[in-house]
């Protein structure tokens, strides 16, 4: 099954999660991950999302 993903919404949500982890929990690695997310290709974003347990069906368009 193939689905089309709203990559920019996924990117924004992943970055928001990282900033929340950094500012809310003081997790410094989250700031580095946010930088990686900002520069990631669509394929890399999907891998990051899957690694973080995000249900990509929520981003289907």
N, C-alpha and C positions, 0 to 999 in steps of 0.2 A: 504494500500500500504506500502510495506517495502522497504527501501533503505539502502544501505551500505554507511557509512560516513567515510571519511578520518579524523580520530580522531586527528592525530598528526598535520595535517594542521589546523584543527579547533582550537586546543590548541594553536598553534603558533599565529594564527590570533587574538584570544582572548587576549593572553598575549601582543601582539603588541599594541592592542587597549588600554589596561590598562596602559602600559608604556607611550603611547602617551598622555593619559589623565593626567598622573602624571607629566611628564616632560613638556608637552605643556600647561597644564592648572593648574598645581599645585594641582590637586585633590588627596589628600593623601590616600583616601580610595581605589584608584585604585591600589596602591602598595599592599595593603592587599588582594584585589581581585586577583591580579596576582599570589600571593602565593597560594591562594585557587585553582586557575586554574591549576597551576603546579602540584598539588597533587590530582586533581580530577579524579575520575573514568570516563569512557566513558559516563555512564548514567548521571553523575553529569555535565559533560561538555555540554551535549545536553540540559539539563535543564537551565544552565547558558546562553547558546546561545539563547534559546527560550525566556528567560526572557529579553535578550538584543535586541530582535527583529531581530535576524540573520536568514536569509533564509537558512535552512540546505540543500536545494537542490543544493546550490553552492558547497557543499562538498561531493556530491554523487560521488562514484567511480564505 
